[in-house]
Amino acid sequence: MRNIIITFGLIVLISCNSNSKSDSEQTQDVYIPETDTSIYESSTVEKIIEENKPQTNYSLTYWDSDTLNLWGHQPLDKHLFLINFNSGQVHKAKTTLHISKEDEIIDLIELTKIEPAIFEDKRDLDLAIFSDKEMIDFKLLKFENLNNESLSSEIDSLIRETSMIDSLLKINGNELDNSVITSTPIISELKIDNVDIKIATYMIFDNSTTGPRIAFLNGKIYPISGQCSFKELIPYLIDNELYIKTGASCCDCGIVIDKIYKITNDSILLKFNDGSQSM
């Protein structure tokens, strides 16, 4: 087992600019802090920064009374699929009109109407995926928790040789001390085809809250989410391509960041990073 863990010596850190309000969360020091550069370089670490590209393939949904809308002004007359990540059900819809709406919490918000807009499972339809296909092949997967204390301790030691945890505990000027982490991480694994990905999830505040998450794939380490990470970490396939739906919030403020990662056998790419639902 130790030989397997040692292969995680190469660290690849991916940094993407944010979408919408996520700009307030995303600064360069979240993934590659300038103050930590010497630490990383002394460990012969390879640093890869992926430039953000227009993120038009996804949208969060906004529930208004009995109808669904999309956050922001999305492209009109475009087909999309609404995904139910509880049941695995998929609904097809189409964008029709841009509107603005007063919200009691978030003030004026920009939305895109869709048709159809009324669904029985509307509360579970929190993500839209744009596609010109007639239908997509969607399949929910599941991580398996590995009850291996030795593996957890070794991965924890490897992570703590870097300052990645401290970096992930910083959001928009709000910083948690790493003393909030009170135990070694929970290790989850997903094996599918030629992909074997492990996720280290730290619990914080006396194990009451999901904290920073870090992924291990093909000998590389990737930061996934920090501070108060979403409790659910959902892997899924779309047309046989592997993705993970996750996100995080600032533990002491109103920032909420939804994230989608695409997983291949040798990379983890941040494809969607949206803070529209921040307050």
Solvent accessible surface area in square Angstrom, and as a share of the most:
residue,aa,sasa,rsa
1,M,110,0.49
2,R,153,0.56
3,N,121,0.62
4,I,90,0.46
5,I,7,0.04
6,I,112,0.57
7,T,83,0.48
8,F,14,0.06
9,G,47,0.45
10,L,67,0.33
11,I,7,0.04
12,V,6,0.03
13,L,0,0.00
14,I,17,0.09
15,S,3,0.02
16,C,4,0.02
17,N,80,0.41
18,S,12,0.08
19,N,46,0.24
20,S,61,0.40
21,K,85,0.36
22,S,0,0.00
23,D,88,0.46
24,S,46,0.29
25,E,8,0.04
26,Q,21,0.09
27,T,67,0.39
28,Q,97,0.43
29,D,53,0.28
30,V,10,0.06
31,Y,7,0.03
32,I,17,0.09
33,P,1,0.01
34,E,150,0.67
35,T,114,0.66
36,D,17,0.09
37,T,39,0.23
38,S,76,0.49
39,I,74,0.38
40,Y,2,0.01
41,E,99,0.44
42,S,91,0.59
43,S,58,0.37
44,T,120,0.70
45,V,16,0.09
46,E,79,0.35
47,K,74,0.31
48,I,75,0.38
49,I,89,0.45
50,E,46,0.21
51,E,126,0.57
52,N,50,0.26
53,K,144,0.61
54,P,122,0.77
55,Q,27,0.12
56,T,70,0.41
57,N,86,0.44
58,Y,15,0.06
59,S,2,0.01
60,L,4,0.02
61,T,15,0.09
62,Y,28,0.11
63,W,102,0.36
64,D,42,0.22
65,S,89,0.58
66,D,70,0.36
67,T,37,0.21
68,L,2,0.01
69,N,4,0.02
70,L,0,0.00
71,W,20,0.07
72,G,25,0.24
73,H,95,0.42
74,Q,30,0.13
75,P,55,0.34
76,L,74,0.37
77,D,97,0.50
78,K,94,0.40
79,H,73,0.33
80,L,0,0.00
81,F,0,0.00
82,L,0,0.00
83,I,0,0.00
84,N,5,0.02
85,F,17,0.07
86,N,103,0.53
87,S,76,0.49
88,G,22,0.21
89,Q,91,0.41
90,V,33,0.19
91,H,31,0.14
92,K,62,0.26
93,A,4,0.03
94,K,69,0.29
95,T,2,0.01
96,T,65,0.38
97,L,95,0.47
98,H,66,0.30
99,I,46,0.24
100,S,64,0.41
101,K,61,0.26
102,E,133,0.59
103,D,28,0.14
104,E,179,0.80
105,I,118,0.60
106,I,29,0.15
107,D,101,0.52
108,L,102,0.51
109,I,10,0.05
110,E,67,0.30
111,L,0,0.00
112,T,0,0.00
113,K,77,0.33
114,I,4,0.02
115,E,108,0.49
116,P,60,0.38
117,A,18,0.14
118,I,113,0.57
119,F,21,0.09
120,E,182,0.82
121,D,30,0.16
122,K,44,0.19
123,R,177,0.64
124,D,51,0.27
125,L,2,0.01
126,D,58,0.30
127,L,1,0.01
128,A,0,0.00
129,I,13,0.07
130,F,29,0.12
131,S,24,0.15
132,D,127,0.66
133,K,105,0.44
134,E,142,0.63
135,M,112,0.50
136,I,11,0.06
137,D,89,0.46
138,F,24,0.10
139,K,118,0.50
140,L,56,0.28
141,L,36,0.18
142,K,174,0.74
143,F,23,0.10
144,E,113,0.51
145,N,91,0.47
146,L,44,0.22
147,N,154,0.79
148,N,53,0.27
149,E,152,0.68
150,S,70,0.45
151,L,3,0.02
152,S,9,0.06
153,S,53,0.34
154,E,31,0.14
155,I,0,0.00
156,D,17,0.09
157,S,65,0.42
158,L,30,0.15
159,I,2,0.01
160,R,105,0.38
161,E,124,0.55
162,T,20,0.12
163,S,16,0.10
164,M,4,0.02
165,I,8,0.04
166,D,53,0.28
167,S,1,0.01
168,L,3,0.02
169,L,0,0.00
170,K,46,0.20
171,I,4,0.02
172,N,82,0.42
173,G,84,0.80
174,N,37,0.19
175,E,108,0.48
176,L,21,0.11
177,D,93,0.48
178,N,57,0.29
179,S,82,0.53
180,V,26,0.15
181,I,14,0.07
182,T,70,0.41
183,S,48,0.31
184,T,62,0.36
185,P,5,0.03
186,I,77,0.39
187,I,3,0.01
188,S,11,0.07
189,E,23,0.10
190,L,15,0.08
191,K,137,0.58
192,I,35,0.18
193,D,142,0.73
194,N,108,0.55
195,V,13,0.07
196,D,61,0.32
197,I,0,0.00
198,K,23,0.10
199,I,1,0.00
200,A,0,0.00
201,T,10,0.06
202,Y,0,0.00
203,M,38,0.17
204,I,0,0.00
205,F,81,0.34
206,D,118,0.61
207,N,82,0.42
208,S,86,0.56
209,T,39,0.22
210,T,15,0.09
211,G,0,0.00
212,P,0,0.00
213,R,13,0.05
214,I,0,0.00
215,A,0,0.00
216,F,2,0.01
217,L,3,0.01
218,N,94,0.48
219,G,14,0.14
220,K,45,0.19
221,I,1,0.01
222,Y,6,0.02
223,P,5,0.03
224,I,1,0.00
225,S,2,0.01
226,G,6,0.06
227,Q,0,0.00
228,C,21,0.13
229,S,8,0.05
230,F,53,0.22
231,K,175,0.74
232,E,107,0.48
233,L,29,0.15
234,I,25,0.13
235,P,3,0.02
236,Y,0,0.00
237,L,22,0.11
238,I,18,0.09
239,D,47,0.24
240,N,127,0.65
241,E,77,0.35
242,L,9,0.05
243,Y,22,0.08
244,I,1,0.00
245,K,25,0.10
246,T,2,0.01
247,G,0,0.00
248,A,1,0.00
249,S,26,0.17
250,C,4,0.02
251,C,31,0.19
252,D,105,0.54
253,C,59,0.35
254,G,22,0.21
255,I,12,0.06
256,V,38,0.22
257,I,0,0.00
258,D,17,0.09
259,K,3,0.01
260,I,2,0.01
261,Y,7,0.03
262,K,45,0.19
263,I,5,0.03
264,T,43,0.25
265,N,70,0.36
266,D,68,0.35
267,S,26,0.17
268,I,1,0.00
269,L,51,0.25
270,L,10,0.05
271,K,71,0.30
272,F,1,0.00
273,N,0,0.00
274,D,9,0.05
275,G,0,0.00
276,S,10,0.06
277,Q,66,0.29
278,S,4,0.03
279,M,137,0.61
